[in-house]
């Protein structure tokens, strides 16, 4: 295996990942008490990716140190991630180019090297949105890459499901279009939708602030709590659990094997963004503070100090990332 970055003029780029302690905790805010420690020079708005998590995660390539406008963490701890810079998609990861499927994923289509507006990962697949049309690549064979006609124009948002069945959700005219999913989109998700999120199960947010869900998942995860049936402003689907944002506070439901539902005090007010990962979750507060909680097996709770420098986007899977 080797770290490979594709979608840029250079084929292989290097980078570094900084981490703090590896204490096994259930929540973290990245505070450091080392004598003589000097806080990082913050550069909010720089478009720099800050990454932490598995020790063998692919290092952020040089192109990810400035000017990035979107990020998406991949399905596996050490496989691949996506970033968007100047309308161009870059995929990087510990790809085994002797593996035919990973080789297919590494071949970023020419069509996504300019004018792309959104990106999403979905297991062995990757998605990009350009001129309102969805582009997909990866998989094991070209026959898997056929998209519904409705997804080829007028799409305004995309998301992908990592883990279990890999599928895509696309938003068009307020309705969800699903690609490769096992469970059909419910009628109430076919109009009036403003946001989507997916993993083994899917979430959709209606314009009235109500969360709806579907998929082949645990009953507890597919039962939306009463507090998430109105006033919600953001959603995120995790591995067997869900998050919603309401009045600046995080609501969590579903599986709690690793403390996923134990939302820390720091994430119970002034939160502006959420991201549910595999066994851990992340929240961004209005002050720019990053909060993570649940299982720290991959070091997701060991937040680098620079991550608190004023993120514009967050993404958590096995790897956690923020975009300054």
ChimeraX commands (.cxc) that place a marker at each C-alpha (Angstrom):
marker #1 position 0.00,0.00,0.00 radius 0.5
marker #1 position 1.14,3.57,-0.58 radius 0.5
marker #1 position -0.36,7.00,-0.24 radius 0.5
marker #1 position -1.66,8.15,-3.60 radius 0.5
marker #1 position -3.22,11.49,-4.49 radius 0.5
marker #1 position -5.02,11.70,-7.81 radius 0.5
marker #1 position -6.84,14.51,-9.56 radius 0.5
marker #1 position -3.83,16.85,-9.43 radius 0.5
marker #1 position -0.92,17.40,-11.83 radius 0.5
marker #1 position 1.37,15.52,-9.40 radius 0.5
marker #1 position 0.46,11.88,-8.88 radius 0.5
marker #1 position 1.97,11.39,-5.42 radius 0.5
marker #1 position 2.06,14.13,-2.84 radius 0.5
marker #1 position 3.21,14.13,0.77 radius 0.5
marker #1 position 1.83,15.72,3.90 radius 0.5
marker #1 position 1.79,15.52,7.68 radius 0.5
marker #1 position -0.85,14.77,10.28 radius 0.5
marker #1 position -0.58,16.22,13.77 radius 0.5
marker #1 position -2.22,14.57,16.77 radius 0.5
marker #1 position -2.39,15.12,20.52 radius 0.5
marker #1 position -2.60,12.48,23.28 radius 0.5
marker #1 position -4.07,9.02,22.70 radius 0.5
marker #1 position -6.03,8.75,25.94 radius 0.5
marker #1 position -9.10,6.55,25.66 radius 0.5
marker #1 position -11.88,8.98,26.56 radius 0.5
marker #1 position -15.55,9.32,25.69 radius 0.5
marker #1 position -15.45,13.00,24.79 radius 0.5
marker #1 position -12.76,15.47,23.87 radius 0.5
marker #1 position -12.17,19.12,23.12 radius 0.5
marker #1 position -8.46,18.98,22.33 radius 0.5
marker #1 position -7.17,20.91,25.35 radius 0.5
marker #1 position -3.39,20.67,25.89 radius 0.5
marker #1 position -1.60,21.25,29.21 radius 0.5
marker #1 position 2.02,20.61,28.17 radius 0.5
marker #1 position 4.52,23.00,29.76 radius 0.5
marker #1 position 5.96,25.42,27.24 radius 0.5
marker #1 position 3.26,24.62,24.69 radius 0.5
marker #1 position 2.72,27.35,22.11 radius 0.5
marker #1 position -0.73,27.54,20.51 radius 0.5
marker #1 position -0.85,27.17,16.73 radius 0.5
marker #1 position -1.00,30.12,14.40 radius 0.5
marker #1 position -4.62,30.08,13.31 radius 0.5
marker #1 position -5.59,30.72,9.72 radius 0.5
marker #1 position -9.40,30.57,9.50 radius 0.5
marker #1 position -10.64,30.84,5.96 radius 0.5
marker #1 position -7.38,29.48,4.53 radius 0.5
marker #1 position -9.02,26.33,3.14 radius 0.5
marker #1 position -6.56,24.08,4.98 radius 0.5
marker #1 position -7.51,20.50,5.89 radius 0.5
marker #1 position -6.74,19.35,9.44 radius 0.5
marker #1 position -6.98,15.58,9.86 radius 0.5
marker #1 position -6.69,13.15,12.75 radius 0.5
marker #1 position -7.62,9.58,13.62 radius 0.5
marker #1 position -5.99,6.28,12.57 radius 0.5
marker #1 position -2.20,6.28,12.61 radius 0.5
marker #1 position -2.18,4.75,9.13 radius 0.5
marker #1 position -4.66,7.19,7.61 radius 0.5
marker #1 position -3.46,8.67,4.32 radius 0.5
marker #1 position -1.66,11.95,4.94 radius 0.5
marker #1 position -3.25,15.11,3.59 radius 0.5
marker #1 position -1.51,15.97,0.29 radius 0.5
marker #1 position 0.18,19.32,-0.21 radius 0.5
marker #1 position -2.78,20.60,-2.23 radius 0.5
marker #1 position -4.93,20.21,0.88 radius 0.5
marker #1 position -3.01,22.81,2.86 radius 0.5
marker #1 position -4.82,25.80,1.35 radius 0.5
marker #1 position -7.69,26.79,-0.91 radius 0.5
marker #1 position -9.88,23.72,-0.35 radius 0.5
marker #1 position -13.64,24.36,-0.40 radius 0.5
marker #1 position -15.15,20.94,0.43 radius 0.5
marker #1 position -14.10,17.63,2.05 radius 0.5
marker #1 position -15.56,14.13,2.32 radius 0.5
marker #1 position -14.09,11.30,4.39 radius 0.5
marker #1 position -14.09,7.84,2.83 radius 0.5
marker #1 position -15.46,4.52,3.97 radius 0.5
marker #1 position -12.36,2.93,5.43 radius 0.5
marker #1 position -9.77,3.98,7.97 radius 0.5
marker #1 position -6.93,3.95,5.47 radius 0.5
marker #1 position -8.43,3.85,1.99 radius 0.5
marker #1 position -9.41,7.22,0.53 radius 0.5
marker #1 position -10.85,10.71,1.01 radius 0.5
marker #1 position -12.01,13.47,-1.34 radius 0.5
marker #1 position -11.40,17.20,-1.48 radius 0.5
marker #1 position -12.55,19.97,-3.79 radius 0.5
marker #1 position -10.28,22.84,-4.76 radius 0.5
marker #1 position -10.80,25.37,-7.55 radius 0.5
marker #1 position -13.63,23.21,-8.87 radius 0.5
marker #1 position -11.32,20.20,-9.20 radius 0.5
marker #1 position -11.75,16.89,-7.32 radius 0.5
marker #1 position -8.74,15.25,-5.71 radius 0.5
marker #1 position -8.89,11.71,-4.31 radius 0.5
marker #1 position -6.10,10.59,-2.02 radius 0.5
marker #1 position -5.50,7.49,0.02 radius 0.5
marker #1 position -3.55,4.32,0.75 radius 0.5
marker #1 position -4.65,2.73,-2.48 radius 0.5
marker #1 position -3.31,-0.62,-3.64 radius 0.5
marker #1 position -2.98,-0.03,-7.35 radius 0.5
marker #1 position -2.50,-3.77,-7.91 radius 0.5
marker #1 position -6.11,-4.20,-6.82 radius 0.5
marker #1 position -8.36,-3.68,-9.84 radius 0.5
marker #1 position -11.22,-2.16,-7.85 radius 0.5
marker #1 position -9.00,0.33,-6.03 radius 0.5
marker #1 position -7.33,1.14,-9.33 radius 0.5
marker #1 position -10.76,1.99,-10.79 radius 0.5
marker #1 position -11.45,4.28,-7.85 radius 0.5
marker #1 position -8.11,6.03,-8.26 radius 0.5
marker #1 position -8.88,6.97,-11.88 radius 0.5
marker #1 position -10.55,10.32,-11.33 radius 0.5
marker #1 position -12.63,11.15,-14.44 radius 0.5
marker #1 position -11.60,14.11,-16.55 radius 0.5
marker #1 position -15.15,15.44,-16.12 radius 0.5
marker #1 position -14.51,16.15,-12.41 radius 0.5
marker #1 position -11.30,18.10,-12.89 radius 0.5
marker #1 position -13.15,21.41,-13.40 radius 0.5
marker #1 position -16.37,23.19,-12.46 radius 0.5
marker #1 position -17.38,20.70,-9.74 radius 0.5
marker #1 position -19.55,22.12,-6.94 radius 0.5
marker #1 position -20.00,19.17,-4.52 radius 0.5
marker #1 position -18.39,15.83,-3.65 radius 0.5
marker #1 position -19.37,12.69,-1.72 radius 0.5
marker #1 position -17.89,9.28,-0.89 radius 0.5
marker #1 position -19.85,6.00,-0.88 radius 0.5
marker #1 position -17.73,2.96,-0.06 radius 0.5
marker #1 position -16.03,1.85,-3.30 radius 0.5
marker #1 position -17.71,4.70,-5.22 radius 0.5
marker #1 position -17.16,8.44,-5.40 radius 0.5
marker #1 position -19.60,11.15,-6.52 radius 0.5
marker #1 position -19.21,14.66,-7.86 radius 0.5
marker #1 position -21.77,17.26,-8.89 radius 0.5
marker #1 position -21.13,19.36,-11.99 radius 0.5
marker #1 position -23.60,21.63,-13.80 radius 0.5
marker #1 position -26.46,19.97,-11.92 radius 0.5
marker #1 position -25.50,16.47,-13.05 radius 0.5
marker #1 position -24.13,13.66,-10.88 radius 0.5
marker #1 position -20.90,11.90,-11.90 radius 0.5
marker #1 position -19.94,8.54,-10.33 radius 0.5
marker #1 position -16.81,6.40,-10.61 radius 0.5
marker #1 position -15.20,3.40,-8.89 radius 0.5
marker #1 position -16.96,0.11,-8.19 radius 0.5
marker #1 position -16.03,-3.21,-9.76 radius 0.5
marker #1 position -17.49,-2.79,-13.25 radius 0.5
marker #1 position -18.83,-0.03,-15.50 radius 0.5
marker #1 position -22.30,-1.60,-15.47 radius 0.5
marker #1 position -22.56,-0.54,-11.80 radius 0.5
marker #1 position -22.17,3.12,-12.70 radius 0.5
marker #1 position -25.46,3.68,-14.51 radius 0.5
marker #1 position -27.30,6.62,-12.97 radius 0.5
marker #1 position -31.02,7.33,-13.16 radius 0.5
marker #1 position -31.89,9.83,-15.89 radius 0.5
marker #1 position -33.27,12.23,-13.27 radius 0.5
marker #1 position -29.81,12.50,-11.67 radius 0.5
marker #1 position -28.19,13.87,-14.83 radius 0.5
marker #1 position -29.58,17.41,-14.50 radius 0.5
marker #1 position -31.10,19.77,-11.97 radius 0.5
marker #1 position -29.51,18.13,-8.91 radius 0.5
marker #1 position -28.60,20.56,-6.14 radius 0.5
marker #1 position -27.01,18.34,-3.44 radius 0.5
marker #1 position -25.43,14.88,-3.14 radius 0.5
marker #1 position -24.44,12.53,-0.34 radius 0.5
marker #1 position -23.16,8.96,-0.20 radius 0.5
marker #1 position -23.50,6.03,2.21 radius 0.5
marker #1 position -20.29,4.51,3.55 radius 0.5
marker #1 position -20.59,1.10,5.18 radius 0.5
marker #1 position -22.90,-1.82,4.49 radius 0.5
marker #1 position -24.70,-1.16,1.23 radius 0.5
marker #1 position -22.97,1.72,-0.55 radius 0.5
marker #1 position -25.47,4.01,-2.22 radius 0.5
marker #1 position -26.10,7.63,-3.15 radius 0.5
marker #1 position -28.79,10.18,-2.42 radius 0.5
marker #1 position -29.32,13.16,-4.73 radius 0.5
marker #1 position -31.59,16.14,-4.10 radius 0.5
marker #1 position -33.60,17.53,-7.01 radius 0.5
marker #1 position -36.56,19.92,-6.85 radius 0.5
marker #1 position -36.93,19.16,-3.13 radius 0.5
marker #1 position -37.17,15.40,-3.66 radius 0.5
marker #1 position -34.68,12.62,-2.92 radius 0.5
marker #1 position -33.38,10.43,-5.76 radius 0.5
marker #1 position -31.73,7.22,-4.56 radius 0.5
marker #1 position -29.07,5.23,-6.42 radius 0.5
marker #1 position -28.22,1.61,-5.53 radius 0.5
marker #1 position -30.26,1.56,-2.31 radius 0.5
marker #1 position -32.02,-1.54,-0.95 radius 0.5
marker #1 position -35.01,0.21,0.64 radius 0.5
marker #1 position -37.15,2.51,-1.51 radius 0.5
marker #1 position -37.35,6.22,-0.76 radius 0.5
marker #1 position -40.57,6.88,1.20 radius 0.5
marker #1 position -43.14,9.18,-0.36 radius 0.5
marker #1 position -42.60,11.85,2.29 radius 0.5
marker #1 position -38.96,12.17,1.13 radius 0.5
marker #1 position -39.95,12.86,-2.47 radius 0.5
marker #1 position -40.90,16.50,-1.88 radius 0.5
marker #1 position -40.19,19.27,0.60 radius 0.5
marker #1 position -36.67,18.05,1.48 radius 0.5
marker #1 position -33.84,20.48,2.28 radius 0.5
marker #1 position -31.03,18.15,3.47 radius 0.5
marker #1 position -30.00,14.47,3.37 radius 0.5
marker #1 position -27.50,12.16,5.06 radius 0.5
marker #1 position -26.77,8.46,4.63 radius 0.5
marker #1 position -24.88,5.51,6.01 radius 0.5
marker #1 position -26.51,2.07,6.54 radius 0.5
marker #1 position -29.72,4.05,6.94 radius 0.5
marker #1 position -30.83,7.31,5.34 radius 0.5
marker #1 position -32.01,10.57,6.86 radius 0.5
marker #1 position -33.86,13.42,5.21 radius 0.5
marker #1 position -34.81,16.81,6.65 radius 0.5
marker #1 position -38.08,18.34,5.58 radius 0.5
marker #1 position -38.55,22.06,5.16 radius 0.5
marker #1 position -40.79,22.09,8.24 radius 0.5
marker #1 position -37.85,20.88,10.38 radius 0.5
marker #1 position -38.99,17.25,10.67 radius 0.5
marker #1 position -36.58,14.33,10.27 radius 0.5
marker #1 position -37.59,11.20,8.39 radius 0.5
marker #1 position -35.56,8.00,8.04 radius 0.5
marker #1 position -35.52,4.72,6.10 radius 0.5
marker #1 position -33.24,1.76,5.40 radius 0.5
marker #1 position -32.30,-1.76,6.53 radius 0.5
marker #1 position -31.22,-0.77,10.04 radius 0.5
marker #1 position -32.06,-1.35,13.69 radius 0.5
marker #1 position -35.60,-0.34,14.72 radius 0.5
marker #1 position -34.22,1.99,17.40 radius 0.5
marker #1 position -32.32,3.92,14.74 radius 0.5
marker #1 position -35.31,4.12,12.41 radius 0.5
marker #1 position -37.58,5.57,15.10 radius 0.5
marker #1 position -37.18,9.34,15.09 radius 0.5
marker #1 position -37.62,10.79,18.60 radius 0.5
marker #1 position -40.33,13.38,19.19 radius 0.5
marker #1 position -37.81,16.17,19.72 radius 0.5
marker #1 position -36.43,15.62,16.18 radius 0.5
marker #1 position -39.83,15.90,14.51 radius 0.5
marker #1 position -39.82,19.69,14.42 radius 0.5
marker #1 position -37.38,22.58,14.46 radius 0.5
marker #1 position -34.35,20.60,13.24 radius 0.5
marker #1 position -31.80,22.47,11.11 radius 0.5
marker #1 position -29.16,19.80,10.33 radius 0.5
marker #1 position -28.87,16.00,10.26 radius 0.5
marker #1 position -26.12,13.39,10.09 radius 0.5
marker #1 position -26.32,9.60,9.83 radius 0.5
marker #1 position -23.74,7.53,11.71 radius 0.5
marker #1 position -23.00,3.81,11.88 radius 0.5
marker #1 position -26.15,2.59,13.62 radius 0.5
marker #1 position -27.09,5.96,15.14 radius 0.5
marker #1 position -28.26,9.41,14.07 radius 0.5
marker #1 position -27.65,13.03,14.99 radius 0.5
marker #1 position -29.84,16.11,14.53 radius 0.5
marker #1 position -29.26,19.76,15.37 radius 0.5
marker #1 position -32.03,21.77,17.00 radius 0.5
marker #1 position -31.76,25.21,18.59 radius 0.5
marker #1 position -27.98,24.83,18.75 radius 0.5
marker #1 position -28.13,21.50,20.62 radius 0.5
marker #1 position -27.29,18.00,19.37 radius 0.5
marker #1 position -29.97,15.30,19.53 radius 0.5
marker #1 position -28.78,11.68,19.25 radius 0.5
marker #1 position -30.68,8.40,18.88 radius 0.5
marker #1 position -30.10,4.79,17.84 radius 0.5
marker #1 position -27.33,2.44,18.97 radius 0.5
marker #1 position -25.30,3.42,22.03 radius 0.5
marker #1 position -22.72,0.63,22.24 radius 0.5
marker #1 position -19.84,3.10,22.34 radius 0.5
marker #1 position -21.50,6.10,23.96 radius 0.5
marker #1 position -22.72,7.62,20.70 radius 0.5
marker #1 position -25.82,8.99,22.44 radius 0.5
marker #1 position -23.92,10.52,25.37 radius 0.5
marker #1 position -23.75,14.05,23.98 radius 0.5
marker #1 position -21.27,16.11,26.05 radius 0.5
marker #1 position -22.26,19.43,27.60 radius 0.5
marker #1 position -20.12,21.29,25.07 radius 0.5
marker #1 position -22.40,20.02,22.29 radius 0.5
marker #1 position -25.66,20.89,24.00 radius 0.5
marker #1 position -25.62,24.58,23.07 radius 0.5
marker #1 position -24.20,26.95,20.43 radius 0.5
marker #1 position -23.52,24.13,17.93 radius 0.5
marker #1 position -23.56,25.13,14.26 radius 0.5
marker #1 position -22.55,21.89,12.47 radius 0.5
marker #1 position -22.57,18.14,13.16 radius 0.5
marker #1 position -21.00,15.02,11.67 radius 0.5
marker #1 position -21.76,11.45,12.79 radius 0.5
marker #1 position -18.92,9.02,12.18 radius 0.5
marker #1 position -18.46,5.29,12.49 radius 0.5
marker #1 position -18.18,5.06,16.28 radius 0.5
marker #1 position -17.60,8.70,17.15 radius 0.5
marker #1 position -19.23,12.04,16.38 radius 0.5
marker #1 position -18.09,15.62,15.90 radius 0.5
marker #1 position -19.71,19.00,16.47 radius 0.5
marker #1 position -18.60,22.53,15.66 radius 0.5
marker #1 position -19.61,25.35,18.02 radius 0.5
marker #1 position -20.23,28.97,17.15 radius 0.5
marker #1 position -16.93,29.90,18.81 radius 0.5
marker #1 position -15.01,27.59,16.47 radius 0.5
marker #1 position -14.44,24.85,19.05 radius 0.5
marker #1 position -14.49,21.23,17.88 radius 0.5
marker #1 position -16.12,18.65,20.16 radius 0.5
marker #1 position -15.90,14.87,19.64 radius 0.5
marker #1 position -17.38,12.04,21.68 radius 0.5
marker #1 position -18.04,8.26,21.89 radius 0.5
marker #1 position -15.37,5.66,21.02 radius 0.5
marker #1 position -11.73,6.67,20.68 radius 0.5
marker #1 position -10.42,3.47,19.10 radius 0.5
marker #1 position -9.00,5.30,16.10 radius 0.5
marker #1 position -8.03,8.45,17.99 radius 0.5
marker #1 position -11.08,10.42,16.84 radius 0.5
marker #1 position -11.21,12.18,20.22 radius 0.5
marker #1 position -7.57,13.30,20.08 radius 0.5
marker #1 position -8.27,16.68,18.50 radius 0.5
marker #1 position -5.28,18.68,17.23 radius 0.5
marker #1 position -5.18,22.20,18.66 radius 0.5
marker #1 position -5.25,23.73,15.18 radius 0.5
marker #1 position -8.66,22.17,14.56 radius 0.5
marker #1 position -10.14,24.78,16.92 radius 0.5
marker #1 position -8.96,27.62,14.69 radius 0.5
marker #1 position -12.36,28.33,13.13 radius 0.5
marker #1 position -13.56,25.54,10.86 radius 0.5
marker #1 position -15.85,26.15,7.91 radius 0.5
marker #1 position -16.72,22.44,7.44 radius 0.5
marker #1 position -16.37,19.17,9.37 radius 0.5
marker #1 position -16.42,15.52,8.32 radius 0.5
marker #1 position -16.04,12.41,10.49 radius 0.5
marker #1 position -15.88,8.75,9.48 radius 0.5
marker #1 position -13.01,6.61,10.68 radius 0.5
marker #1 position -10.87,9.66,9.97 radius 0.5
marker #1 position -11.95,13.07,11.29 radius 0.5
marker #1 position -11.33,16.25,9.32 radius 0.5
marker #1 position -12.06,19.94,9.58 radius 0.5
marker #1 position -11.67,22.56,6.89 radius 0.5
marker #1 position -10.38,25.94,8.02 radius 0.5
marker link #1:1,2 radius 0.2
marker link #1:2,3 radius 0.2
marker link #1:3,4 radius 0.2
marker link #1:4,5 radius 0.2
marker link #1:5,6 radius 0.2
marker link #1:6,7 radius 0.2
marker link #1:7,8 radius 0.2
marker link #1:8,9 radius 0.2
marker link #1:9,10 radius 0.2
marker link #1:10,11 radius 0.2
marker link #1:11,12 radius 0.2
marker link #1:12,13 radius 0.2
marker link #1:13,14 radius 0.2
marker link #1:14,15 radius 0.2
marker link #1:15,16 radius 0.2
marker link #1:16,17 radius 0.2
marker link #1:17,18 radius 0.2
marker link #1:18,19 radius 0.2
marker link #1:19,20 radius 0.2
marker link #1:20,21 radius 0.2
marker link #1:21,22 radius 0.2
marker link #1:22,23 radius 0.2
marker link #1:23,24 radius 0.2
marker link #1:24,25 radius 0.2
marker link #1:25,26 radius 0.2
marker link #1:26,27 radius 0.2
marker link #1:27,28 radius 0.2
marker link #1:28,29 radius 0.2
marker link #1:29,30 radius 0.2
marker link #1:30,31 radius 0.2
marker link #1:31,32 radius 0.2
marker link #1:32,33 radius 0.2
marker link #1:33,34 radius 0.2
marker link #1:34,35 radius 0.2
marker link #1:35,36 radius 0.2
marker link #1:36,37 radius 0.2
marker link #1:37,38 radius 0.2
marker link #1:38,39 radius 0.2
marker link #1:39,40 radius 0.2
marker link #1:40,41 radius 0.2
marker link #1:41,42 radius 0.2
marker link #1:42,43 radius 0.2
marker link #1:43,44 radius 0.2
marker link #1:44,45 radius 0.2
marker link #1:45,46 radius 0.2
marker link #1:46,47 radius 0.2
marker link #1:47,48 radius 0.2
marker link #1:48,49 radius 0.2
marker link #1:49,50 radius 0.2
marker link #1:50,51 radius 0.2
marker link #1:51,52 radius 0.2
marker link #1:52,53 radius 0.2
marker link #1:53,54 radius 0.2
marker link #1:54,55 radius 0.2
marker link #1:55,56 radius 0.2
marker link #1:56,57 radius 0.2
marker link #1:57,58 radius 0.2
marker link #1:58,59 radius 0.2
marker link #1:59,60 radius 0.2
marker link #1:60,61 radius 0.2
marker link #1:61,62 radius 0.2
marker link #1:62,63 radius 0.2
marker link #1:63,64 radius 0.2
marker link #1:64,65 radius 0.2
marker link #1:65,66 radius 0.2
marker link #1:66,67 radius 0.2
marker link #1:67,68 radius 0.2
marker link #1:68,69 radius 0.2
marker link #1:69,70 radius 0.2
marker link #1:70,71 radius 0.2
marker link #1:71,72 radius 0.2
marker link #1:72,73 radius 0.2
marker link #1:73,74 radius 0.2
marker link #1:74,75 radius 0.2
marker link #1:75,76 radius 0.2
marker link #1:76,77 radius 0.2
marker link #1:77,78 radius 0.2
marker link #1:78,79 radius 0.2
marker link #1:79,80 radius 0.2
marker link #1:80,81 radius 0.2
marker link #1:81,82 radius 0.2
marker link #1:82,83 radius 0.2
marker link #1:83,84 radius 0.2
marker link #1:84,85 radius 0.2
marker link #1:85,86 radius 0.2
marker link #1:86,87 radius 0.2
marker link #1:87,88 radius 0.2
marker link #1:88,89 radius 0.2
marker link #1:89,90 radius 0.2
marker link #1:90,91 radius 0.2
marker link #1:91,92 radius 0.2
marker link #1:92,93 radius 0.2
marker link #1:93,94 radius 0.2
marker link #1:94,95 radius 0.2
marker link #1:95,96 radius 0.2
marker link #1:96,97 radius 0.2
marker link #1:97,98 radius 0.2
marker link #1:98,99 radius 0.2
marker link #1:99,100 radius 0.2
marker link #1:100,101 radius 0.2
marker link #1:101,102 radius 0.2
marker link #1:102,103 radius 0.2
marker link #1:103,104 radius 0.2
marker link #1:104,105 radius 0.2
marker link #1:105,106 radius 0.2
marker link #1:106,107 radius 0.2
marker link #1:107,108 radius 0.2
marker link #1:108,109 radius 0.2
marker link #1:109,110 radius 0.2
marker link #1:110,111 radius 0.2
marker link #1:111,112 radius 0.2
marker link #1:112,113 radius 0.2
marker link #1:113,114 radius 0.2
marker link #1:114,115 radius 0.2
marker link #1:115,116 radius 0.2
marker link #1:116,117 radius 0.2
marker link #1:117,118 radius 0.2
marker link #1:118,119 radius 0.2
marker link #1:119,120 radius 0.2
marker link #1:120,121 radius 0.2
marker link #1:121,122 radius 0.2
marker link #1:122,123 radius 0.2
marker link #1:123,124 radius 0.2
marker link #1:124,125 radius 0.2
marker link #1:125,126 radius 0.2
marker link #1:126,127 radius 0.2
marker link #1:127,128 radius 0.2
marker link #1:128,129 radius 0.2
marker link #1:129,130 radius 0.2
marker link #1:130,131 radius 0.2
marker link #1:131,132 radius 0.2
marker link #1:132,133 radius 0.2
marker link #1:133,134 radius 0.2
marker link #1:134,135 radius 0.2
marker link #1:135,136 radius 0.2
marker link #1:136,137 radius 0.2
marker link #1:137,138 radius 0.2
marker link #1:138,139 radius 0.2
marker link #1:139,140 radius 0.2
marker link #1:140,141 radius 0.2
marker link #1:141,142 radius 0.2
marker link #1:142,143 radius 0.2
marker link #1:143,144 radius 0.2
marker link #1:144,145 radius 0.2
marker link #1:145,146 radius 0.2
marker link #1:146,147 radius 0.2
marker link #1:147,148 radius 0.2
marker link #1:148,149 radius 0.2
marker link #1:149,150 radius 0.2
marker link #1:150,151 radius 0.2
marker link #1:151,152 radius 0.2
marker link #1:152,153 radius 0.2
marker link #1:153,154 radius 0.2
marker link #1:154,155 radius 0.2
marker link #1:155,156 radius 0.2
marker link #1:156,157 radius 0.2
marker link #1:157,158 radius 0.2
marker link #1:158,159 radius 0.2
marker link #1:159,160 radius 0.2
marker link #1:160,161 radius 0.2
marker link #1:161,162 radius 0.2
marker link #1:162,163 radius 0.2
marker link #1:163,164 radius 0.2
marker link #1:164,165 radius 0.2
marker link #1:165,166 radius 0.2
marker link #1:166,167 radius 0.2
marker link #1:167,168 radius 0.2
marker link #1:168,169 radius 0.2
marker link #1:169,170 radius 0.2
marker link #1:170,171 radius 0.2
marker link #1:171,172 radius 0.2
marker link #1:172,173 radius 0.2
marker link #1:173,174 radius 0.2
marker link #1:174,175 radius 0.2
marker link #1:175,176 radius 0.2
marker link #1:176,177 radius 0.2
marker link #1:177,178 radius 0.2
marker link #1:178,179 radius 0.2
marker link #1:179,180 radius 0.2
marker link #1:180,181 radius 0.2
marker link #1:181,182 radius 0.2
marker link #1:182,183 radius 0.2
marker link #1:183,184 radius 0.2
marker link #1:184,185 radius 0.2
marker link #1:185,186 radius 0.2
marker link #1:186,187 radius 0.2
marker link #1:187,188 radius 0.2
marker link #1:188,189 radius 0.2
marker link #1:189,190 radius 0.2
marker link #1:190,191 radius 0.2
marker link #1:191,192 radius 0.2
marker link #1:192,193 radius 0.2
marker link #1:193,194 radius 0.2
marker link #1:194,195 radius 0.2
marker link #1:195,196 radius 0.2
marker link #1:196,197 radius 0.2
marker link #1:197,198 radius 0.2
marker link #1:198,199 radius 0.2
marker link #1:199,200 radius 0.2
marker link #1:200,201 radius 0.2
marker link #1:201,202 radius 0.2
marker link #1:202,203 radius 0.2
marker link #1:203,204 radius 0.2
marker link #1:204,205 radius 0.2
marker link #1:205,206 radius 0.2
marker link #1:206,207 radius 0.2
marker link #1:207,208 radius 0.2
marker link #1:208,209 radius 0.2
marker link #1:209,210 radius 0.2
marker link #1:210,211 radius 0.2
marker link #1:211,212 radius 0.2
marker link #1:212,213 radius 0.2
marker link #1:213,214 radius 0.2
marker link #1:214,215 radius 0.2
marker link #1:215,216 radius 0.2
marker link #1:216,217 radius 0.2
marker link #1:217,218 radius 0.2
marker link #1:218,219 radius 0.2
marker link #1:219,220 radius 0.2
marker link #1:220,221 radius 0.2
marker link #1:221,222 radius 0.2
marker link #1:222,223 radius 0.2
marker link #1:223,224 radius 0.2
marker link #1:224,225 radius 0.2
marker link #1:225,226 radius 0.2
marker link #1:226,227 radius 0.2
marker link #1:227,228 radius 0.2
marker link #1:228,229 radius 0.2
marker link #1:229,230 radius 0.2
marker link #1:230,231 radius 0.2
marker link #1:231,232 radius 0.2
marker link #1:232,233 radius 0.2
marker link #1:233,234 radius 0.2
marker link #1:234,235 radius 0.2
marker link #1:235,236 radius 0.2
marker link #1:236,237 radius 0.2
marker link #1:237,238 radius 0.2
marker link #1:238,239 radius 0.2
marker link #1:239,240 radius 0.2
marker link #1:240,241 radius 0.2
marker link #1:241,242 radius 0.2
marker link #1:242,243 radius 0.2
marker link #1:243,244 radius 0.2
marker link #1:244,245 radius 0.2
marker link #1:245,246 radius 0.2
marker link #1:246,247 radius 0.2
marker link #1:247,248 radius 0.2
marker link #1:248,249 radius 0.2
marker link #1:249,250 radius 0.2
marker link #1:250,251 radius 0.2
marker link #1:251,252 radius 0.2
marker link #1:252,253 radius 0.2
marker link #1:253,254 radius 0.2
marker link #1:254,255 radius 0.2
marker link #1:255,256 radius 0.2
marker link #1:256,257 radius 0.2
marker link #1:257,258 radius 0.2
marker link #1:258,259 radius 0.2
marker link #1:259,260 radius 0.2
marker link #1:260,261 radius 0.2
marker link #1:261,262 radius 0.2
marker link #1:262,263 radius 0.2
marker link #1:263,264 radius 0.2
marker link #1:264,265 radius 0.2
marker link #1:265,266 radius 0.2
marker link #1:266,267 radius 0.2
marker link #1:267,268 radius 0.2
marker link #1:268,269 radius 0.2
marker link #1:269,270 radius 0.2
marker link #1:270,271 radius 0.2
marker link #1:271,272 radius 0.2
marker link #1:272,273 radius 0.2
marker link #1:273,274 radius 0.2
marker link #1:274,275 radius 0.2
marker link #1:275,276 radius 0.2
marker link #1:276,277 radius 0.2
marker link #1:277,278 radius 0.2
marker link #1:278,279 radius 0.2
marker link #1:279,280 radius 0.2
marker link #1:280,281 radius 0.2
marker link #1:281,282 radius 0.2
marker link #1:282,283 radius 0.2
marker link #1:283,284 radius 0.2
marker link #1:284,285 radius 0.2
marker link #1:285,286 radius 0.2
marker link #1:286,287 radius 0.2
marker link #1:287,288 radius 0.2
marker link #1:288,289 radius 0.2
marker link #1:289,290 radius 0.2
marker link #1:290,291 radius 0.2
marker link #1:291,292 radius 0.2
marker link #1:292,293 radius 0.2
marker link #1:293,294 radius 0.2
marker link #1:294,295 radius 0.2
marker link #1:295,296 radius 0.2
marker link #1:296,297 radius 0.2
marker link #1:297,298 radius 0.2
marker link #1:298,299 radius 0.2
marker link #1:299,300 radius 0.2
marker link #1:300,301 radius 0.2
marker link #1:301,302 radius 0.2
marker link #1:302,303 radius 0.2
marker link #1:303,304 radius 0.2
marker link #1:304,305 radius 0.2
marker link #1:305,306 radius 0.2
marker link #1:306,307 radius 0.2
marker link #1:307,308 radius 0.2
marker link #1:308,309 radius 0.2
marker link #1:309,310 radius 0.2
marker link #1:310,311 radius 0.2
marker link #1:311,312 radius 0.2
marker link #1:312,313 radius 0.2
marker link #1:313,314 radius 0.2
marker link #1:314,315 radius 0.2
marker link #1:315,316 radius 0.2
marker link #1:316,317 radius 0.2
marker link #1:317,318 radius 0.2
marker link #1:318,319 radius 0.2
marker link #1:319,320 radius 0.2
marker link #1:320,321 radius 0.2
marker link #1:321,322 radius 0.2
marker link #1:322,323 radius 0.2
marker link #1:323,324 radius 0.2
view
